[in-house]
Amino acid sequence: MTKELVQTVSFETHDFEDLEEASAGWDQQYYKMTPGEFSGKIDFAQAGSCQIIRETWNQKMKYCGSGPKNTVGLALPLKQRGTGSWVGSPACLDTVIVQVPDKQGEYVGTDFWDTLILAIPENELESYASLIGNYDGLFEGGHKALKLNPQSAARLRRAGLEFFHLLKTSLPGREQQIVAASKHLTQMFLFELAQSHHIRDDDVRTCNARKLVKKATELVAGETNRTIELLEICAELGVSLRTLHYAFQEVTGMSPATWLRRERLNRVHKMLKRAAPTDILVKQVALDNGFIHAGHFSKQYVKHFGCLPSETLNISAAP
């Protein structure tokens, strides 16, 4: 078995710019935003291909930069006074900062920040998927500030502190023990983040999902004579197809295509029920609601309502 190397650096400093060179591979700049003497500390470990860092500041600082190439950066405060800001989003004590690969980010901290930071290569995230379950969407798009539930945050803080205790007390020749502990902490971090992400979706996304479903439904209702495609809806609303799908599943329990098609079928049904047979043609009503193929429309209608569209129209004329 090939031994995985462990490299460590630990130091304290009164020069905040020392932080810029402390972590291997990071492209970063720090700005001191409050007066007074700066005091900082770095504990850095490169264990295998992952980095685990503990970084402490006693001043309000601004960080601008990116992590090592092709890595996802994650940061969770161990201690923090007040609320910071990550790319414009509030970052409180239980917030995980997610820095996507190879993109500059900006964090404005509080007047005290003691933080656990992980840098995980993109290609290693795949290997964790089967172990931690689905974290689909967590690392897509731009940077994020994701709120953990308090219990998850507390577990990760304890695990992070235990890792650095092991790092300081481990005897020479125990590199593989440190690498194993690093992998365990990384796996645990991703698992807790994925679990809290789903909880956050339940608490926060539902309201947004309802608004999105409402807007998409209204958009389709406003289109006549054609079927508006899902990608057109996404472009109009400024969301991804995946986001649209998740919103509809959350609110309706159906795919957007199924829900919107049933909305149109119901619209046809109501129009036919309200019309006199001598006033409209079934085919025209179907076309007006985006059903181009008459035969396909008729099958869908029968399956949904249990009768032919012409029967609905004739019923409307019955005394």
C-alpha positions in Angstrom: 0.0 0.0 0.0 1.4 3.4 -1.0 1.9 5.7 1.9 0.1 9.0 1.7 2.2 12.0 2.8 1.2 14.3 5.6 2.6 17.9 5.7 1.9 20.3 8.5 2.5 23.9 9.3 1.6 25.8 12.5 2.5 29.3 13.5 1.2 32.5 15.1 1.7 35.9 13.6 1.0 39.6 14.1 1.3 40.3 10.4 -2.0 39.6 8.7 -0.3 39.3 5.3 1.5 36.2 6.5 -1.9 34.5 6.1 -1.6 34.8 2.4 1.2 32.3 2.0 0.3 30.0 4.9 -1.9 27.5 3.0 -0.3 25.7 0.0 -1.9 26.4 -3.4 -4.3 29.1 -2.3 -4.5 32.3 -4.3 -5.6 34.8 -1.7 -5.3 38.3 -0.3 -6.3 39.6 3.2 -7.3 43.1 4.1 -7.4 44.3 7.7 -10.7 46.3 8.2 -10.4 47.5 11.8 -7.7 49.3 13.7 -5.6 47.7 16.5 -3.0 45.0 16.7 -3.6 41.9 14.6 -3.1 38.5 16.1 -3.6 35.4 14.0 -2.9 31.7 14.0 -2.7 28.9 11.4 -2.7 25.2 11.8 -2.4 23.6 8.4 -2.4 19.9 7.4 -2.1 18.4 4.0 -3.2 14.8 4.5 -3.2 12.9 1.3 -4.9 15.1 -1.3 -7.1 17.0 1.1 -6.2 20.1 3.2 -7.6 20.7 6.7 -6.9 24.1 8.2 -7.7 26.0 11.4 -7.4 29.7 11.0 -7.9 32.3 13.7 -8.1 36.1 13.5 -8.8 38.7 16.2 -9.7 41.6 13.8 -12.4 42.2 11.2 -10.7 41.0 8.0 -11.6 40.7 4.4 -10.5 37.7 2.4 -10.4 37.7 -1.4 -9.2 34.7 -3.3 -9.7 31.1 -4.4 -8.6 27.7 -3.2 -6.1 25.2 -4.7 -6.9 24.4 -8.4 -9.9 22.1 -8.9 -10.9 22.0 -5.2 -14.0 22.7 -3.3 -13.4 24.9 -0.2 -15.6 24.5 2.9 -15.4 26.6 6.0 -17.3 26.3 9.3 -16.6 28.7 12.3 -15.5 27.0 15.5 -16.1 30.4 17.2 -17.3 33.6 15.8 -18.6 36.9 17.2 -21.5 38.3 15.1 -22.3 37.6 11.5 -19.9 37.7 8.5 -20.7 38.0 4.8 -19.7 35.5 2.1 -20.2 36.9 -1.4 -23.0 39.1 -0.1 -24.8 36.4 1.9 -24.9 36.4 5.7 -22.6 33.9 7.3 -23.4 33.2 11.0 -21.9 30.7 13.4 -23.6 27.6 11.9 -23.1 28.6 8.3 -20.9 26.6 6.0 -19.1 28.7 3.4 -18.9 26.8 0.1 -16.2 28.0 -2.4 -16.6 26.4 -5.8 -13.5 25.5 -7.7 -11.3 28.1 -9.4 -13.6 31.1 -8.7 -12.7 34.1 -6.6 -14.7 34.7 -3.5 -14.9 37.4 -0.9 -15.5 37.0 2.8 -15.9 39.9 5.2 -15.4 38.5 8.7 -16.3 39.6 12.2 -13.9 40.9 14.9 -13.1 37.4 15.9 -13.0 34.3 13.7 -11.8 30.8 14.5 -12.6 28.5 11.7 -12.3 25.0 10.3 -11.5 24.9 6.6 -11.4 22.0 4.2 -10.1 21.9 0.6 -11.3 18.8 -1.2 -10.3 17.9 -4.8 -13.3 17.7 -7.2 -12.4 14.2 -8.3 -12.5 13.0 -4.7 -16.1 14.1 -4.2 -17.3 11.3 -6.5 -15.7 8.7 -4.3 -17.7 10.0 -1.3 -21.1 10.0 -3.1 -21.8 6.3 -2.5 -20.9 6.6 1.2 -22.8 9.8 2.2 -25.8 9.6 -0.2 -27.0 12.3 -2.5 -25.6 15.8 -2.2 -26.7 16.7 -5.8 -26.6 20.4 -6.4 -24.5 21.4 -3.4 -21.4 22.3 -5.3 -23.0 23.4 -8.6 -23.3 27.0 -9.7 -21.6 29.7 -7.7 -20.4 30.1 -4.1 -22.9 29.4 -1.4 -23.6 30.1 2.3 -25.4 27.0 3.6 -26.9 26.9 7.1 -26.3 23.7 9.1 -28.7 22.7 11.8 -27.1 23.3 15.2 -26.6 19.6 16.0 -24.7 19.0 12.8 -22.6 22.1 13.3 -21.7 21.0 16.9 -20.8 17.5 15.7 -18.5 18.9 13.0 -16.8 21.3 15.5 -16.0 18.4 17.9 -14.7 16.3 15.0 -12.5 19.2 13.8 -11.0 19.9 17.2 -10.4 16.1 17.7 -8.5 16.1 14.4 -6.2 18.9 15.4 -5.6 17.3 18.8 -4.5 14.1 17.0 -2.3 16.2 14.7 -0.5 17.7 17.6 -0.2 14.6 19.8 0.5 11.9 17.1 3.8 10.2 17.3 6.2 10.1 14.3 5.4 7.3 11.9 1.6 7.7 12.4 1.0 9.5 9.1 -1.5 6.9 7.9 -3.5 7.4 11.1 -3.7 11.1 10.3 -4.7 10.5 6.7 -7.5 8.1 7.9 -8.7 10.8 10.4 -8.6 13.3 7.6 -10.8 11.1 5.3 -13.2 10.5 8.2 -13.6 14.2 8.9 -14.1 14.9 5.2 -16.7 12.2 4.9 -18.5 13.4 8.0 -18.4 17.0 6.9 -20.0 16.2 3.5 -22.6 13.9 5.1 -23.7 16.5 7.6 -23.7 19.2 5.0 -25.9 17.0 2.6 -28.3 16.2 5.4 -28.7 19.8 6.6 -29.0 20.9 2.9 -32.1 18.8 2.6 -33.5 20.1 5.9 -32.8 23.6 4.7 -34.7 22.8 1.5 -37.7 21.7 3.6 -37.6 24.9 5.6 -36.7 27.5 3.1 -37.1 26.2 -0.4 -40.9 25.4 -0.1 -41.9 29.0 -0.2 -39.7 29.8 -3.2 -40.8 26.5 -4.9 -44.4 27.6 -4.6 -43.7 30.9 -6.2 -41.8 29.3 -9.0 -44.6 26.8 -9.7 -47.1 29.6 -9.7 -45.0 31.7 -12.1 -44.4 28.8 -14.4 -48.1 27.9 -14.5 -49.1 31.5 -15.2 -46.5 31.6 -18.0 -47.9 28.5 -19.7 -51.4 29.8 -19.2 -50.5 33.0 -21.0 -49.3 31.1 -24.1 -51.9 30.2 -26.7 -51.6 28.2 -29.9 -48.4 26.4 -28.9 -46.8 24.3 -26.2 -44.1 26.3 -24.3 -41.1 24.2 -23.8 -39.6 23.6 -20.3 -36.3 25.2 -21.3 -38.2 28.3 -22.4 -39.8 28.4 -19.0 -36.4 28.1 -17.3 -35.0 30.9 -19.5 -37.9 33.2 -18.8 -37.8 32.6 -15.0 -34.0 32.5 -14.8 -33.7 29.0 -13.2 -32.1 25.7 -14.2 -34.2 22.8 -15.4 -33.2 20.9 -12.2 -34.4 23.7 -10.0 -37.7 23.8 -11.9 -38.1 20.0 -11.5 -37.3 20.1 -7.8 -39.8 22.9 -7.3 -42.6 21.0 -9.0 -41.8 17.8 -7.2 -41.8 19.7 -3.8 -45.1 21.5 -4.4 -47.1 19.2 -6.7 -45.5 15.8 -6.4 -45.2 15.7 -10.2 -42.7 16.6 -12.9 -43.3 20.0 -14.4 -44.2 18.5 -17.7 -46.9 16.3 -16.2 -48.3 19.1 -14.0 -48.4 21.7 -16.8 -49.9 19.3 -19.3 -52.7 18.6 -16.7 -53.2 22.3 -16.2 -53.8 22.7 -20.0 -56.1 19.7 -20.1 -58.2 21.2 -17.3 -58.3 24.4 -19.1 -59.6 22.7 -22.2 -62.1 20.8 -20.1 -63.5 23.9 -18.6 -63.8 25.7 -21.9 -65.6 22.7 -23.4 -68.0 22.5 -20.5 -68.9 26.2 -20.7 -69.3 26.3 -24.5 -72.2 25.5 -26.8 -71.5 22.8 -29.4 -72.5 25.1 -32.1 -70.0 27.8 -31.0 -66.6 26.0 -30.9 -64.7 23.1 -32.3 -62.8 20.7 -30.0 -59.8 20.8 -32.3 -59.6 24.6 -32.1 -59.9 24.6 -28.3 -57.1 22.0 -28.2 -54.9 24.1 -30.5 -55.6 27.2 -28.5 -54.1 25.4 -25.5 -51.0 24.1 -27.1 -52.2 20.6 -28.1 -51.0 20.2 -31.7 -51.7 16.5 -32.3 -55.4 15.8 -32.2 -55.1 12.1 -31.7 -52.5 12.3 -28.9 -54.6 15.0 -27.2 -57.7 12.9 -27.4 -56.0 10.0 -25.7 -54.6 12.2 -22.9 -58.0 13.7 -22.4 -59.8 10.4 -22.2 -57.2 9.0 -19.8 -57.5 12.1 -17.6 -61.3 12.7 -17.6 -62.7 9.3 -18.6 -64.6 10.6 -21.7 -63.9 12.1 -25.1 -63.6 15.8 -25.4 -66.6 15.8 -27.7 -68.6 14.2 -25.0 -67.7 17.0 -22.6 -68.8 19.5 -25.2 -72.1 17.7 -25.8 -72.8 17.4 -22.1 -72.6 21.2 -21.9 -75.6 21.4 -24.3 -77.7 18.9 -22.4 -80.8 20.5 -20.6 
